[in-house]
Amino acid sequence: MIEKIEKLMAEIEALQAANAEEAEALRIKYLSKKGEITALMNDFRSVPAEQKKEVGMRINQLKAAALDKINALKSQAAAGSQQCACIDLTRSPYPIHLGTRHPLTIVRNEIVDIFSRLGFTLAEGPEVEDDWHVYSSMNFADDHPARDMQDTFFIESHPDIILRSHTSSVQARVMEKNQPPIRVICPGRVYRNEAISARAHCFFHQVEGLYIDKNVSFTDLKQVLLLFAQEMFGPDTKIRLRPSYFPFTEPSAEMDISCHLCGGKGCSFCKHTGWVEILGCGMVDPAVLEAGGIDSTVYTGYAFGMGIERITNLKYQVKDLRMFSENDTRFLDEFVSAN
Ligand code: DAH
């Protein structure tokens, strides 16, 4: 009997279980009603009286050791399965993947930063606007084609409420609340009812600039835009202004910069002209000043507007506009900003 107990004790000490099921099988094998240790206890009756004390003690020790061992195997198995399910302790924490600023945000911040150094302050207006701020106050005639359903998104059942199609609407918002001197830069998202392709999107971003004071001239406009172009695209950048038309400015112009890819020599990017268009601008039309409650006999002003996607494309040569809104991290990770 003693020998049998010692043999079982050795067995118990060497037990191993790979998982909870194996540990439970061992409990059944040794400690259940028909288990080997239970059977030993049943045999206890036939042990001679003088050995009963020692055998009894040894059986109790064996049973306690078996219980301890099997419980330990069970909790080891449970801890192991928990670790596998939720944490991989072998995985290195590096490199930690940090997000990056969106390229349009980087360029927007750069534009705003350049103009704030010239004394422009930030102004914003709503994306869901009324016809007055987007068109009428900006001197668009009632039958101007830009109001057409093809360009403008209308809010259903409210023909007067639209998604703004340009940030020029913020000019009107600023004028109605402030008297000159006004010097603001207004970045924001705009919407146009266009089929989405590599070159057009139904929403994009613009930055509007407005400066109104006494004696503001076209020369002031030109000088500020030259400084902007050189800060944005490098000190050798040249600008040229071509006559154009916008309802809200008179005279109006479009501005080109010398192509910074070929230095103005001509390449496929600038269609071999040496110039690329970057913005629209002009002197604020007196009708716009009056609509904004500003006396056009006392004050003059200039305004300009540019597309942030356009400036970003010029800086980074993004060929497909859709990349900006697809949120593919392989694209976004290419842009690293200092702030
Ligand atoms: N609002 C014009 C557009 O969306 C851009 C623009 C042109 C804004 C000339 C201006 C400006 O302030 O003077 O195409």
Residues whose N, C-alpha, C, O or C-beta is under 5 A from the ligand:
A	BS01	DAH	S165 H166 S168 G209 F246 T249 G280 C281 G282 A303 F304 G305
